[in-house]
Amino acid sequence: MLNPEVVNNYFDELKQIVNDMQIGSPEVRNCDETGLNFEDSLVRVVAERGSAVVSKTSQSPAT
């Protein structure tokens, strides 16, 4: 997830939140991306009952 577009989107969203909430530096203690979903949309996986575990952890293409 460390590509320029994702990082820029994160900081744009963070800046918007900070501006909307009028947060100043005294109020900032610790910030991270926990709880933010940067994937485009949720994915549903359909598999036959009893089949091996099927999972998908990211929509990003493998590099």
CHARMM-style PDB file with segment names, atoms N, HN, CA, C and O in Angstrom:
ATOM      1  N   MET     1       0.819  -1.193   0.000  1.00  0.00      PROA
ATOM      2  CA  MET     1       0.000   0.000   0.000  1.00  0.00      PROA
ATOM      3  C   MET     1       0.866   1.260   0.000  1.00  0.00      PROA
ATOM      4  O   MET     1       0.336   2.367   0.099  1.00  0.00      PROA
ATOM      5  N   LEU     2       2.158   1.115  -0.107  1.00  0.00      PROA
ATOM      6  HN  LEU     2       2.588   0.215  -0.187  1.00  0.00      PROA
ATOM      7  CA  LEU     2       3.009   2.283  -0.032  1.00  0.00      PROA
ATOM      8  C   LEU     2       3.354   2.766  -1.436  1.00  0.00      PROA
ATOM      9  O   LEU     2       4.496   2.671  -1.886  1.00  0.00      PROA
ATOM     10  N   ASN     3       2.337   3.286  -2.111  1.00  0.00      PROA
ATOM     11  HN  ASN     3       1.409   3.363  -1.745  1.00  0.00      PROA
ATOM     12  CA  ASN     3       2.600   3.921  -3.396  1.00  0.00      PROA
ATOM     13  C   ASN     3       2.150   5.376  -3.297  1.00  0.00      PROA
ATOM     14  O   ASN     3       1.329   5.710  -2.443  1.00  0.00      PROA
ATOM     15  N   PRO     4       2.673   6.234  -4.151  1.00  0.00      PROA
ATOM     16  CA  PRO     4       2.403   7.677  -4.015  1.00  0.00      PROA
ATOM     17  C   PRO     4       0.919   8.041  -3.986  1.00  0.00      PROA
ATOM     18  O   PRO     4       0.520   8.915  -3.217  1.00  0.00      PROA
ATOM     19  N   GLU     5       0.108   7.399  -4.794  1.00  0.00      PROA
ATOM     20  HN  GLU     5       0.432   6.689  -5.419  1.00  0.00      PROA
ATOM     21  CA  GLU     5      -1.313   7.743  -4.833  1.00  0.00      PROA
ATOM     22  C   GLU     5      -2.002   7.417  -3.515  1.00  0.00      PROA
ATOM     23  O   GLU     5      -2.784   8.221  -3.009  1.00  0.00      PROA
ATOM     24  N   VAL     6      -1.718   6.243  -2.955  1.00  0.00      PROA
ATOM     25  HN  VAL     6      -1.082   5.589  -3.366  1.00  0.00      PROA
ATOM     26  CA  VAL     6      -2.335   5.843  -1.691  1.00  0.00      PROA
ATOM     27  C   VAL     6      -1.876   6.755  -0.562  1.00  0.00      PROA
ATOM     28  O   VAL     6      -2.687   7.197   0.252  1.00  0.00      PROA
ATOM     29  N   VAL     7      -0.589   7.035  -0.510  1.00  0.00      PROA
ATOM     30  HN  VAL     7       0.070   6.676  -1.171  1.00  0.00      PROA
ATOM     31  CA  VAL     7      -0.050   7.909   0.538  1.00  0.00      PROA
ATOM     32  C   VAL     7      -0.645   9.316   0.428  1.00  0.00      PROA
ATOM     33  O   VAL     7      -1.039   9.905   1.435  1.00  0.00      PROA
ATOM     34  N   ASN     8      -0.709   9.846  -0.782  1.00  0.00      PROA
ATOM     35  HN  ASN     8      -0.388   9.368  -1.600  1.00  0.00      PROA
ATOM     36  CA  ASN     8      -1.291  11.183  -0.973  1.00  0.00      PROA
ATOM     37  C   ASN     8      -2.757  11.212  -0.580  1.00  0.00      PROA
ATOM     38  O   ASN     8      -3.213  12.173   0.038  1.00  0.00      PROA
ATOM     39  N   ASN     9      -3.507  10.163  -0.933  1.00  0.00      PROA
ATOM     40  HN  ASN     9      -3.136   9.381  -1.436  1.00  0.00      PROA
ATOM     41  CA  ASN     9      -4.923  10.097  -0.544  1.00  0.00      PROA
ATOM     42  C   ASN     9      -5.077  10.084   0.973  1.00  0.00      PROA
ATOM     43  O   ASN     9      -5.953  10.752   1.523  1.00  0.00      PROA
ATOM     44  N   TYR    10      -4.213   9.317   1.647  1.00  0.00      PROA
ATOM     45  HN  TYR    10      -3.501   8.775   1.200  1.00  0.00      PROA
ATOM     46  CA  TYR    10      -4.265   9.248   3.109  1.00  0.00      PROA
ATOM     47  C   TYR    10      -4.066  10.641   3.715  1.00  0.00      PROA
ATOM     48  O   TYR    10      -4.843  11.075   4.565  1.00  0.00      PROA
ATOM     49  N   PHE    11      -3.017  11.331   3.266  1.00  0.00      PROA
ATOM     50  HN  PHE    11      -2.385  10.978   2.576  1.00  0.00      PROA
ATOM     51  CA  PHE    11      -2.729  12.639   3.854  1.00  0.00      PROA
ATOM     52  C   PHE    11      -3.768  13.687   3.452  1.00  0.00      PROA
ATOM     53  O   PHE    11      -4.031  14.611   4.221  1.00  0.00      PROA
ATOM     54  N   ASP    12      -4.358  13.562   2.272  1.00  0.00      PROA
ATOM     55  HN  ASP    12      -4.144  12.811   1.647  1.00  0.00      PROA
ATOM     56  CA  ASP    12      -5.449  14.467   1.902  1.00  0.00      PROA
ATOM     57  C   ASP    12      -6.643  14.267   2.826  1.00  0.00      PROA
ATOM     58  O   ASP    12      -7.244  15.238   3.285  1.00  0.00      PROA
ATOM     59  N   GLU    13      -6.991  12.998   3.103  1.00  0.00      PROA
ATOM     60  HN  GLU    13      -6.503  12.209   2.730  1.00  0.00      PROA
ATOM     61  CA  GLU    13      -8.104  12.711   4.007  1.00  0.00      PROA
ATOM     62  C   GLU    13      -7.786  13.185   5.426  1.00  0.00      PROA
ATOM     63  O   GLU    13      -8.642  13.763   6.096  1.00  0.00      PROA
ATOM     64  N   LEU    14      -6.569  12.943   5.876  1.00  0.00      PROA
ATOM     65  HN  LEU    14      -5.874  12.474   5.332  1.00  0.00      PROA
ATOM     66  CA  LEU    14      -6.170  13.386   7.216  1.00  0.00      PROA
ATOM     67  C   LEU    14      -6.235  14.903   7.329  1.00  0.00      PROA
ATOM     68  O   LEU    14      -6.719  15.434   8.329  1.00  0.00      PROA
ATOM     69  N   LYS    15      -5.750  15.598   6.308  1.00  0.00      PROA
ATOM     70  HN  LYS    15      -5.357  15.166   5.496  1.00  0.00      PROA
ATOM     71  CA  LYS    15      -5.791  17.065   6.318  1.00  0.00      PROA
ATOM     72  C   LYS    15      -7.230  17.566   6.384  1.00  0.00      PROA
ATOM     73  O   LYS    15      -7.525  18.521   7.102  1.00  0.00      PROA
ATOM     74  N   GLN    16      -8.124  16.923   5.636  1.00  0.00      PROA
ATOM     75  HN  GLN    16      -7.884  16.147   5.053  1.00  0.00      PROA
ATOM     76  CA  GLN    16      -9.539  17.318   5.635  1.00  0.00      PROA
ATOM     77  C   GLN    16     -10.151  17.127   7.021  1.00  0.00      PROA
ATOM     78  O   GLN    16     -10.886  17.990   7.501  1.00  0.00      PROA
ATOM     79  N   ILE    17      -9.851  16.006   7.660  1.00  0.00      PROA
ATOM     80  HN  ILE    17      -9.253  15.305   7.270  1.00  0.00      PROA
ATOM     81  CA  ILE    17     -10.379  15.738   9.006  1.00  0.00      PROA
ATOM     82  C   ILE    17      -9.847  16.764   9.999  1.00  0.00      PROA
ATOM     83  O   ILE    17     -10.607  17.312  10.797  1.00  0.00      PROA
ATOM     84  N   VAL    18      -8.546  17.024   9.951  1.00  0.00      PROA
ATOM     85  HN  VAL    18      -7.928  16.579   9.302  1.00  0.00      PROA
ATOM     86  CA  VAL    18      -7.929  18.007  10.865  1.00  0.00      PROA
ATOM     87  C   VAL    18      -8.554  19.381  10.663  1.00  0.00      PROA
ATOM     88  O   VAL    18      -8.850  20.074  11.637  1.00  0.00      PROA
ATOM     89  N   ASN    19      -8.759  19.786   9.409  1.00  0.00      PROA
ATOM     90  HN  ASN    19      -8.518  19.224   8.617  1.00  0.00      PROA
ATOM     91  CA  ASN    19      -9.378  21.087   9.131  1.00  0.00      PROA
ATOM     92  C   ASN    19     -10.836  21.131   9.565  1.00  0.00      PROA
ATOM     93  O   ASN    19     -11.273  22.114  10.163  1.00  0.00      PROA
ATOM     94  N   ASP    20     -11.605  20.059   9.266  1.00  0.00      PROA
ATOM     95  HN  ASP    20     -11.250  19.261   8.780  1.00  0.00      PROA
ATOM     96  CA  ASP    20     -13.024  20.027   9.639  1.00  0.00      PROA
ATOM     97  C   ASP    20     -13.215  20.087  11.148  1.00  0.00      PROA
ATOM     98  O   ASP    20     -14.135  20.744  11.636  1.00  0.00      PROA
ATOM     99  N   MET    21     -12.349  19.406  11.885  1.00  0.00      PROA
ATOM    100  HN  MET    21     -11.601  18.873  11.489  1.00  0.00      PROA
ATOM    101  CA  MET    21     -12.476  19.343  13.338  1.00  0.00      PROA
ATOM    102  C   MET    21     -11.711  20.465  14.033  1.00  0.00      PROA
ATOM    103  O   MET    21     -11.728  20.564  15.260  1.00  0.00      PROA
ATOM    104  N   GLN    22     -11.044  21.305  13.256  1.00  0.00      PROA
ATOM    105  HN  GLN    22     -11.030  21.224  12.259  1.00  0.00      PROA
ATOM    106  CA  GLN    22     -10.254  22.416  13.785  1.00  0.00      PROA
ATOM    107  C   GLN    22      -9.292  21.940  14.874  1.00  0.00      PROA
ATOM    108  O   GLN    22      -9.224  22.502  15.967  1.00  0.00      PROA
ATOM    109  N   ILE    23      -8.556  20.885  14.534  1.00  0.00      PROA
ATOM    110  HN  ILE    23      -8.612  20.428  13.647  1.00  0.00      PROA
ATOM    111  CA  ILE    23      -7.592  20.305  15.470  1.00  0.00      PROA
ATOM    112  C   ILE    23      -6.265  21.032  15.328  1.00  0.00      PROA
ATOM    113  O   ILE    23      -5.764  21.212  14.219  1.00  0.00      PROA
ATOM    114  N   GLY    24      -5.697  21.448  16.455  1.00  0.00      PROA
ATOM    115  HN  GLY    24      -6.104  21.301  17.356  1.00  0.00      PROA
ATOM    116  CA  GLY    24      -4.387  22.079  16.460  1.00  0.00      PROA
ATOM    117  C   GLY    24      -3.334  21.117  16.984  1.00  0.00      PROA
ATOM    118  O   GLY    24      -3.667  20.029  17.454  1.00  0.00      PROA
ATOM    119  N   SER    25      -2.085  21.501  16.909  1.00  0.00      PROA
ATOM    120  HN  SER    25      -1.814  22.385  16.528  1.00  0.00      PROA
ATOM    121  CA  SER    25      -1.009  20.605  17.331  1.00  0.00      PROA
ATOM    122  C   SER    25      -1.106  20.166  18.795  1.00  0.00      PROA
ATOM    123  O   SER    25      -0.691  19.047  19.096  1.00  0.00      PROA
ATOM    124  N   PRO    26      -1.632  20.981  19.729  1.00  0.00      PROA
ATOM    125  CA  PRO    26      -1.744  20.485  21.111  1.00  0.00      PROA
ATOM    126  C   PRO    26      -2.681  19.275  21.244  1.00  0.00      PROA
ATOM    127  O   PRO    26      -2.521  18.464  22.156  1.00  0.00      PROA
ATOM    128  N   GLU    27      -3.661  19.156  20.331  1.00  0.00      PROA
ATOM    129  HN  GLU    27      -3.791  19.816  19.590  1.00  0.00      PROA
ATOM    130  CA  GLU    27      -4.613  18.049  20.417  1.00  0.00      PROA
ATOM    131  C   GLU    27      -4.097  16.759  19.766  1.00  0.00      PROA
ATOM    132  O   GLU    27      -4.656  15.687  19.997  1.00  0.00      PROA
ATOM    133  N   VAL    28      -3.053  16.853  18.968  1.00  0.00      PROA
ATOM    134  HN  VAL    28      -2.599  17.724  18.780  1.00  0.00      PROA
ATOM    135  CA  VAL    28      -2.560  15.679  18.249  1.00  0.00      PROA
ATOM    136  C   VAL    28      -1.596  14.918  19.144  1.00  0.00      PROA
ATOM    137  O   VAL    28      -0.568  15.450  19.564  1.00  0.00      PROA
ATOM    138  N   ARG    29      -1.935  13.676  19.429  1.00  0.00      PROA
ATOM    139  HN  ARG    29      -2.769  13.243  19.088  1.00  0.00      PROA
ATOM    140  CA  ARG    29      -1.082  12.838  20.278  1.00  0.00      PROA
ATOM    141  C   ARG    29      -0.490  11.685  19.472  1.00  0.00      PROA
ATOM    142  O   ARG    29       0.718  11.448  19.502  1.00  0.00      PROA
ATOM    143  N   ASN    30      -1.353  10.972  18.754  1.00  0.00      PROA
ATOM    144  HN  ASN    30      -2.335  11.164  18.730  1.00  0.00      PROA
ATOM    145  CA  ASN    30      -0.914   9.822  17.988  1.00  0.00      PROA
ATOM    146  C   ASN    30      -1.941   9.580  16.890  1.00  0.00      PROA
ATOM    147  O   ASN    30      -3.133   9.451  17.169  1.00  0.00      PROA
ATOM    148  N   CYS    31      -1.492   9.520  15.670  1.00  0.00      PROA
ATOM    149  HN  CYS    31      -0.524   9.625  15.443  1.00  0.00      PROA
ATOM    150  CA  CYS    31      -2.390   9.278  14.545  1.00  0.00      PROA
ATOM    151  C   CYS    31      -1.811   8.180  13.672  1.00  0.00      PROA
ATOM    152  O   CYS    31      -0.607   8.150  13.416  1.00  0.00      PROA
ATOM    153  N   ASP    32      -2.649   7.301  13.227  1.00  0.00      PROA
ATOM    154  HN  ASP    32      -3.627   7.325  13.435  1.00  0.00      PROA
ATOM    155  CA  ASP    32      -2.252   6.308  12.237  1.00  0.00      PROA
ATOM    156  C   ASP    32      -3.462   5.970  11.381  1.00  0.00      PROA
ATOM    157  O   ASP    32      -4.549   6.513  11.579  1.00  0.00      PROA
ATOM    158  N   GLU    33      -3.264   5.068  10.430  1.00  0.00      PROA
ATOM    159  HN  GLU    33      -2.381   4.627  10.269  1.00  0.00      PROA
ATOM    160  CA  GLU    33      -4.331   4.763   9.487  1.00  0.00      PROA
ATOM    161  C   GLU    33      -5.253   3.649   9.950  1.00  0.00      PROA
ATOM    162  O   GLU    33      -6.066   3.167   9.161  1.00  0.00      PROA
ATOM    163  N   THR    34      -5.156   3.226  11.197  1.00  0.00      PROA
ATOM    164  HN  THR    34      -4.496   3.618  11.838  1.00  0.00      PROA
ATOM    165  CA  THR    34      -6.007   2.163  11.718  1.00  0.00      PROA
ATOM    166  C   THR    34      -7.476   2.537  11.520  1.00  0.00      PROA
ATOM    167  O   THR    34      -7.901   3.639  11.866  1.00  0.00      PROA
ATOM    168  N   GLY    35      -8.213   1.635  10.978  1.00  0.00      PROA
ATOM    169  HN  GLY    35      -7.867   0.740  10.697  1.00  0.00      PROA
ATOM    170  CA  GLY    35      -9.633   1.861  10.775  1.00  0.00      PROA
ATOM    171  C   GLY    35      -9.994   2.500   9.451  1.00  0.00      PROA
ATOM    172  O   GLY    35     -11.176   2.584   9.119  1.00  0.00      PROA
ATOM    173  N   LEU    36      -9.015   2.953   8.685  1.00  0.00      PROA
ATOM    174  HN  LEU    36      -8.054   2.885   8.956  1.00  0.00      PROA
ATOM    175  CA  LEU    36      -9.296   3.521   7.372  1.00  0.00      PROA
ATOM    176  C   LEU    36      -9.131   2.445   6.312  1.00  0.00      PROA
ATOM    177  O   LEU    36      -8.139   1.716   6.305  1.00  0.00      PROA
ATOM    178  N   ASN    37     -10.091   2.349   5.433  1.00  0.00      PROA
ATOM    179  HN  ASN    37     -10.898   2.941   5.439  1.00  0.00      PROA
ATOM    180  CA  ASN    37     -10.034   1.359   4.364  1.00  0.00      PROA
ATOM    181  C   ASN    37      -9.644   2.052   3.073  1.00  0.00      PROA
ATOM    182  O   ASN    37     -10.380   2.902   2.571  1.00  0.00      PROA
ATOM    183  N   PHE    38      -8.491   1.692   2.538  1.00  0.00      PROA
ATOM    184  HN  PHE    38      -7.893   1.002   2.946  1.00  0.00      PROA
ATOM    185  CA  PHE    38      -8.015   2.311   1.312  1.00  0.00      PROA
ATOM    186  C   PHE    38      -8.312   1.461   0.082  1.00  0.00      PROA
ATOM    187  O   PHE    38      -7.926   1.830  -1.027  1.00  0.00      PROA
ATOM    188  N   GLU    39      -8.988   0.339   0.259  1.00  0.00      PROA
ATOM    189  HN  GLU    39      -9.302   0.040   1.160  1.00  0.00      PROA
ATOM    190  CA  GLU    39      -9.385  -0.500  -0.872  1.00  0.00      PROA
ATOM    191  C   GLU    39     -10.613   0.135  -1.523  1.00  0.00      PROA
ATOM    192  O   GLU    39     -11.382   0.837  -0.868  1.00  0.00      PROA
ATOM    193  N   ASP    40     -10.784  -0.118  -2.809  1.00  0.00      PROA
ATOM    194  HN  ASP    40     -10.159  -0.689  -3.341  1.00  0.00      PROA
ATOM    195  CA  ASP    40     -11.897   0.485  -3.541  1.00  0.00      PROA
ATOM    196  C   ASP    40     -13.253  -0.009  -3.066  1.00  0.00      PROA
ATOM    197  O   ASP    40     -14.171   0.790  -2.880  1.00  0.00      PROA
ATOM    198  N   SER    41     -13.392  -1.312  -2.869  1.00  0.00      PROA
ATOM    199  HN  SER    41     -12.647  -1.962  -3.020  1.00  0.00      PROA
ATOM    200  CA  SER    41     -14.677  -1.848  -2.437  1.00  0.00      PROA
ATOM    201  C   SER    41     -14.477  -3.222  -1.813  1.00  0.00      PROA
ATOM    202  O   SER    41     -13.427  -3.847  -1.964  1.00  0.00      PROA
ATOM    203  N   LEU    42     -15.502  -3.675  -1.112  1.00  0.00      PROA
ATOM    204  HN  LEU    42     -16.355  -3.168  -0.990  1.00  0.00      PROA
ATOM    205  CA  LEU    42     -15.448  -4.999  -0.517  1.00  0.00      PROA
ATOM    206  C   LEU    42     -15.608  -6.063  -1.594  1.00  0.00      PROA
ATOM    207  O   LEU    42     -16.222  -5.822  -2.633  1.00  0.00      PROA
ATOM    208  N   VAL    43     -15.056  -7.224  -1.339  1.00  0.00      PROA
ATOM    209  HN  VAL    43     -14.557  -7.420  -0.495  1.00  0.00      PROA
ATOM    210  CA  VAL    43     -15.131  -8.333  -2.295  1.00  0.00      PROA
ATOM    211  C   VAL    43     -15.840  -9.495  -1.631  1.00  0.00      PROA
ATOM    212  O   VAL    43     -15.575  -9.805  -0.470  1.00  0.00      PROA
ATOM    213  N   ARG    44     -16.731 -10.133  -2.350  1.00  0.00      PROA
ATOM    214  HN  ARG    44     -16.946  -9.881  -3.294  1.00  0.00      PROA
ATOM    215  CA  ARG    44     -17.384 -11.343  -1.859  1.00  0.00      PROA
ATOM    216  C   ARG    44     -16.734 -12.537  -2.531  1.00  0.00      PROA
ATOM    217  O   ARG    44     -16.475 -12.524  -3.735  1.00  0.00      PROA
ATOM    218  N   VAL    45     -16.475 -13.558  -1.749  1.00  0.00      PROA
ATOM    219  HN  VAL    45     -16.685 -13.569  -0.772  1.00  0.00      PROA
ATOM    220  CA  VAL    45     -15.880 -14.772  -2.276  1.00  0.00      PROA
ATOM    221  C   VAL    45     -16.913 -15.872  -2.176  1.00  0.00      PROA
ATOM    222  O   VAL    45     -17.501 -16.087  -1.116  1.00  0.00      PROA
ATOM    223  N   VAL    46     -17.134 -16.567  -3.275  1.00  0.00      PROA
ATOM    224  HN  VAL    46     -16.656 -16.393  -4.136  1.00  0.00      PROA
ATOM    225  CA  VAL    46     -18.077 -17.672  -3.299  1.00  0.00      PROA
ATOM    226  C   VAL    46     -17.283 -18.958  -3.440  1.00  0.00      PROA
ATOM    227  O   VAL    46     -16.463 -19.089  -4.348  1.00  0.00      PROA
ATOM    228  N   ALA    47     -17.523 -19.911  -2.544  1.00  0.00      PROA
ATOM    229  HN  ALA    47     -18.190 -19.805  -1.806  1.00  0.00      PROA
ATOM    230  CA  ALA    47     -16.821 -21.190  -2.591  1.00  0.00      PROA
ATOM    231  C   ALA    47     -17.778 -22.287  -2.160  1.00  0.00      PROA
ATOM    232  O   ALA    47     -18.763 -22.027  -1.468  1.00  0.00      PROA
ATOM    233  N   GLU    48     -17.490 -23.494  -2.564  1.00  0.00      PROA
ATOM    234  HN  GLU    48     -16.691 -23.704  -3.126  1.00  0.00      PROA
ATOM    235  CA  GLU    48     -18.312 -24.636  -2.210  1.00  0.00      PROA
ATOM    236  C   GLU    48     -18.127 -24.948  -0.729  1.00  0.00      PROA
ATOM    237  O   GLU    48     -17.019 -24.851  -0.201  1.00  0.00      PROA
ATOM    238  N   ARG    49     -19.235 -25.330  -0.052  1.00  0.00      PROA
ATOM    239  HN  ARG    49     -20.135 -25.408  -0.481  1.00  0.00      PROA
ATOM    240  CA  ARG    49     -19.136 -25.694   1.362  1.00  0.00      PROA
ATOM    241  C   ARG    49     -18.181 -26.864   1.521  1.00  0.00      PROA
ATOM    242  O   ARG    49     -18.186 -27.812   0.735  1.00  0.00      PROA
ATOM    243  N   GLY    50     -17.360 -26.771   2.564  1.00  0.00      PROA
ATOM    244  HN  GLY    50     -17.356 -26.002   3.203  1.00  0.00      PROA
ATOM    245  CA  GLY    50     -16.425 -27.842   2.843  1.00  0.00      PROA
ATOM    246  C   GLY    50     -15.121 -27.724   2.074  1.00  0.00      PROA
ATOM    247  O   GLY    50     -14.212 -28.531   2.267  1.00  0.00      PROA
ATOM    248  N   SER    51     -15.019 -26.717   1.194  1.00  0.00      PROA
ATOM    249  HN  SER    51     -15.758 -26.062   1.037  1.00  0.00      PROA
ATOM    250  CA  SER    51     -13.782 -26.556   0.434  1.00  0.00      PROA
ATOM    251  C   SER    51     -12.706 -25.964   1.334  1.00  0.00      PROA
ATOM    252  O   SER    51     -12.992 -25.514   2.444  1.00  0.00      PROA
ATOM    253  N   ALA    52     -11.479 -25.967   0.853  1.00  0.00      PROA
ATOM    254  HN  ALA    52     -11.248 -26.332  -0.048  1.00  0.00      PROA
ATOM    255  CA  ALA    52     -10.372 -25.390   1.613  1.00  0.00      PROA
ATOM    256  C   ALA    52     -10.651 -23.918   1.881  1.00  0.00      PROA
ATOM    257  O   ALA    52     -11.486 -23.305   1.216  1.00  0.00      PROA
ATOM    258  N   VAL    53      -9.964 -23.368   2.834  1.00  0.00      PROA
ATOM    259  HN  VAL    53      -9.285 -23.866   3.374  1.00  0.00      PROA
ATOM    260  CA  VAL    53     -10.144 -21.958   3.194  1.00  0.00      PROA
ATOM    261  C   VAL    53      -9.851 -21.085   1.982  1.00  0.00      PROA
ATOM    262  O   VAL    53      -8.820 -21.232   1.326  1.00  0.00      PROA
ATOM    263  N   VAL    54     -10.767 -20.184   1.702  1.00  0.00      PROA
ATOM    264  HN  VAL    54     -11.604 -20.064   2.236  1.00  0.00      PROA
ATOM    265  CA  VAL    54     -10.621 -19.263   0.587  1.00  0.00      PROA
ATOM    266  C   VAL    54     -10.550 -17.866   1.175  1.00  0.00      PROA
ATOM    267  O   VAL    54     -11.416 -17.475   1.957  1.00  0.00      PROA
ATOM    268  N   SER    55      -9.539 -17.124   0.810  1.00  0.00      PROA
ATOM    269  HN  SER    55      -8.836 -17.442   0.175  1.00  0.00      PROA
ATOM    270  CA  SER    55      -9.436 -15.760   1.340  1.00  0.00      PROA
ATOM    271  C   SER    55      -8.778 -14.846   0.344  1.00  0.00      PROA
ATOM    272  O   SER    55      -8.080 -15.287  -0.570  1.00  0.00      PROA
ATOM    273  N   LYS    56      -9.007 -13.579   0.533  1.00  0.00      PROA
ATOM    274  HN  LYS    56      -9.573 -13.221   1.275  1.00  0.00      PROA
ATOM    275  CA  LYS    56      -8.373 -12.548  -0.276  1.00  0.00      PROA
ATOM    276  C   LYS    56      -8.051 -11.426   0.669  1.00  0.00      PROA
ATOM    277  O   LYS    56      -8.939 -10.906   1.344  1.00  0.00      PROA
ATOM    278  N   THR    57      -6.773 -11.035   0.732  1.00  0.00      PROA
ATOM    279  HN  THR    57      -6.051 -11.457   0.183  1.00  0.00      PROA
ATOM    280  CA  THR    57      -6.393 -10.022   1.702  1.00  0.00      PROA
ATOM    281  C   THR    57      -6.286  -8.637   1.090  1.00  0.00      PROA
ATOM    282  O   THR    57      -6.295  -7.645   1.819  1.00  0.00      PROA
ATOM    283  N   SER    58      -6.186  -8.542  -0.226  1.00  0.00      PROA
ATOM    284  HN  SER    58      -6.178  -9.348  -0.819  1.00  0.00      PROA
ATOM    285  CA  SER    58      -6.036  -7.232  -0.840  1.00  0.00      PROA
ATOM    286  C   SER    58      -6.540  -7.266  -2.267  1.00  0.00      PROA
ATOM    287  O   SER    58      -6.473  -8.291  -2.945  1.00  0.00      PROA
ATOM    288  N   GLN    59      -7.048  -6.124  -2.711  1.00  0.00      PROA
ATOM    289  HN  GLN    59      -7.103  -5.291  -2.160  1.00  0.00      PROA
ATOM    290  CA  GLN    59      -7.462  -6.013  -4.094  1.00  0.00      PROA
ATOM    291  C   GLN    59      -6.312  -5.526  -4.955  1.00  0.00      PROA
ATOM    292  O   GLN    59      -6.412  -5.503  -6.182  1.00  0.00      PROA
ATOM    293  N   SER    60      -5.234  -5.141  -4.324  1.00  0.00      PROA
ATOM    294  HN  SER    60      -5.152  -5.159  -3.327  1.00  0.00      PROA
ATOM    295  CA  SER    60      -4.087  -4.633  -5.059  1.00  0.00      PROA
ATOM    296  C   SER    60      -3.442  -5.755  -5.850  1.00  0.00      PROA
ATOM    297  O   SER    60      -3.353  -6.883  -5.365  1.00  0.00      PROA
ATOM    298  N   PRO    61      -2.985  -5.458  -7.077  1.00  0.00      PROA
ATOM    299  CA  PRO    61      -2.333  -6.495  -7.860  1.00  0.00      PROA
ATOM    300  C   PRO    61      -1.008  -6.880  -7.238  1.00  0.00      PROA
ATOM    301  O   PRO    61      -0.312  -6.043  -6.663  1.00  0.00      PROA
ATOM    302  N   ALA    62      -0.662  -8.154  -7.357  1.00  0.00      PROA
ATOM    303  HN  ALA    62      -1.227  -8.834  -7.825  1.00  0.00      PROA
ATOM    304  CA  ALA    62       0.623  -8.629  -6.828  1.00  0.00      PROA
ATOM    305  C   ALA    62       1.763  -8.014  -7.619  1.00  0.00      PROA
ATOM    306  O   ALA    62       1.669  -7.847  -8.835  1.00  0.00      PROA
ATOM    307  N   THR    63       2.839  -7.678  -6.924  1.00  0.00      PROA
ATOM    308  HN  THR    63       2.916  -7.814  -5.936  1.00  0.00      PROA
ATOM    309  CA  THR    63       3.990  -7.110  -7.606  1.00  0.00      PROA
ATOM    310  C   THR    63       5.152  -8.042  -7.544  1.00  0.00      PROA
ATOM    311  OT1 THR    63       6.222  -7.732  -8.070  1.00  0.00      PROA
TER     312      THR     63
END
